[in-house]
Amino acid sequence: MSRLNDTKLAYDKLGELLYKEIRRRRGSARELERIRDTLNVAFYLLGWAQFEYLVREEANDIIEGKARAKTVDGHAWRYLQENLKSLPVRRRLDMIFHADQTTRGNLDRDYSVRNEAAHDYKIPPEAKDVSAWLQALEELVDKFGQ
């Protein structure tokens, strides 16, 4: 299991506390609603950062295994291994999910949404239910190596 579960638990707890505070307030809760939006985006981006780390590790494992081959393909994999730092996340996702094009296509779309959230501070639809989204990421991690 990855740290995504711990992140989900932390998000759920903070979300619950914030919800209770919003309900407790008698006046305007507009400031707390803004804080909740910020919390949602922050945990959404944290989940992506943790997922990207796991994607890098999984891709590295795949490349290391293939680079051991004493064939022409092994030479190509060793070249890739030497230039691994320049390999973008999307290419690493191609490596991991090459046999599951539906998941790969969804991740490509999701990564574009992630970039908008990280760079333009657009609130992604997934940030409305971060807990479920983090659980879905954990399920994707479980698919690694299958």
C-alpha positions as CSV (number, residue, x, y, z in Angstrom):
1,M,0.0,0.0,0.0
2,S,1.1,3.5,-0.7
3,R,0.9,6.7,1.3
4,L,-2.2,7.6,-0.7
5,N,-4.3,5.9,2.0
6,D,-2.7,8.1,4.7
7,T,-3.4,11.2,2.6
8,K,-7.0,10.1,2.2
9,L,-7.4,9.6,6.0
10,A,-5.9,13.0,6.7
11,Y,-8.1,14.6,4.1
12,D,-11.2,12.9,5.5
13,K,-10.4,14.1,9.0
14,L,-9.7,17.7,8.1
15,G,-12.8,17.8,5.8
16,E,-14.9,16.5,8.7
17,L,-13.5,19.1,11.1
18,L,-14.1,21.9,8.5
19,Y,-17.6,20.7,7.9
20,K,-18.4,20.8,11.6
21,E,-17.0,24.3,11.9
22,I,-19.1,25.5,8.9
23,R,-22.3,24.0,10.5
24,R,-21.4,25.6,13.9
25,R,-21.1,29.1,12.5
26,R,-24.3,31.1,12.6
27,G,-23.3,33.8,10.1
28,S,-21.6,33.7,6.8
29,A,-19.4,30.7,6.1
30,R,-18.0,32.1,2.9
31,E,-14.5,32.2,4.3
32,L,-14.7,28.6,5.4
33,E,-16.1,27.6,2.0
34,R,-13.0,29.2,0.4
35,I,-10.8,27.4,2.8
36,R,-12.5,24.1,1.9
37,D,-11.9,24.7,-1.8
38,T,-8.3,25.4,-1.0
39,L,-8.0,22.3,1.1
40,N,-9.6,20.2,-1.7
41,V,-7.2,21.5,-4.3
42,A,-4.2,21.1,-2.0
43,F,-5.0,17.5,-1.3
44,Y,-5.8,16.9,-4.9
45,L,-2.3,18.1,-5.9
46,L,-0.7,16.2,-3.0
47,G,-2.4,13.0,-4.2
48,W,-1.0,13.7,-7.7
49,A,2.5,14.3,-6.4
50,Q,2.4,11.0,-4.5
51,F,1.0,9.2,-7.5
52,E,3.7,10.7,-9.8
53,Y,6.4,9.5,-7.4
54,L,4.9,6.0,-7.6
55,V,4.7,6.2,-11.4
56,R,8.4,7.2,-11.5
57,E,9.4,4.3,-9.3
58,E,7.3,1.8,-11.3
59,A,8.7,3.0,-14.6
60,N,12.2,2.8,-13.2
61,D,11.6,-0.8,-12.2
62,I,10.3,-1.7,-15.6
63,I,13.3,0.0,-17.3
64,E,15.8,-1.7,-15.0
65,G,14.3,-5.1,-15.7
66,K,14.3,-4.6,-19.5
67,A,17.8,-3.1,-19.5
68,R,19.2,-6.4,-18.1
69,A,18.5,-8.1,-21.5
70,K,21.6,-9.0,-23.4
71,T,19.9,-8.2,-26.7
72,V,19.5,-5.2,-29.0
73,D,16.4,-4.3,-27.0
74,G,18.5,-4.3,-23.9
75,H,20.7,-1.7,-25.4
76,A,17.7,0.5,-26.2
77,W,16.4,0.1,-22.6
78,R,19.9,0.9,-21.2
79,Y,19.9,4.1,-23.3
80,L,16.5,5.0,-21.9
81,Q,17.8,4.3,-18.4
82,E,20.7,6.7,-18.9
83,N,18.3,9.4,-20.0
84,L,15.6,8.7,-17.6
85,K,15.5,12.1,-16.0
86,S,14.2,13.6,-19.2
87,L,11.3,11.1,-19.5
88,P,8.0,13.0,-18.8
89,V,5.3,11.5,-16.6
90,R,3.0,10.9,-19.5
91,R,5.7,8.7,-21.2
92,R,6.1,6.8,-17.9
93,L,2.4,6.3,-17.8
94,D,2.6,4.9,-21.4
95,M,5.1,2.4,-20.1
96,I,3.0,1.3,-17.2
97,F,-0.5,1.3,-18.8
98,H,0.4,0.4,-22.4
99,A,-2.0,-2.6,-22.3
100,D,-4.8,-0.6,-20.8
101,Q,-5.5,2.2,-23.2
102,T,-8.7,3.3,-21.5
103,T,-6.9,3.9,-18.2
104,R,-4.0,5.5,-20.1
105,G,-6.4,7.9,-21.9
106,N,-8.2,8.8,-18.7
107,L,-4.9,9.5,-17.0
108,D,-3.8,11.7,-19.9
109,R,-6.9,13.8,-19.5
110,D,-6.6,13.8,-15.7
111,Y,-3.0,15.0,-16.0
112,S,-4.1,18.0,-18.1
113,V,-6.6,18.8,-15.4
114,R,-3.9,18.5,-12.8
115,N,-1.7,20.9,-14.7
116,E,-4.5,23.5,-14.8
117,A,-5.1,23.1,-11.0
118,A,-1.3,23.4,-10.3
119,H,-0.5,26.2,-12.6
120,D,-3.8,28.2,-13.1
121,Y,-5.4,27.4,-9.8
122,K,-8.5,26.0,-11.5
123,I,-10.5,23.8,-9.2
124,P,-10.9,20.4,-10.9
125,P,-14.1,18.5,-10.7
126,E,-12.3,15.7,-8.8
127,A,-11.5,18.2,-6.1
128,K,-15.1,18.1,-5.0
129,D,-14.7,14.5,-3.8
130,V,-11.0,14.2,-3.1
131,S,-11.5,11.2,-0.8
132,A,-13.1,9.1,-3.6
133,W,-10.5,10.3,-6.1
134,L,-7.6,9.4,-3.8
135,Q,-9.1,5.9,-3.4
136,A,-9.3,5.6,-7.2
137,L,-5.6,6.6,-7.4
138,E,-4.7,3.9,-4.9
139,E,-6.6,1.4,-7.0
140,L,-4.6,2.4,-10.0
141,V,-1.4,1.9,-8.1
142,D,-2.7,-1.6,-7.3
143,K,-2.8,-2.2,-11.1
144,F,1.0,-1.6,-11.5
145,G,2.8,-4.6,-12.6
146,Q,-0.3,-6.5,-13.7
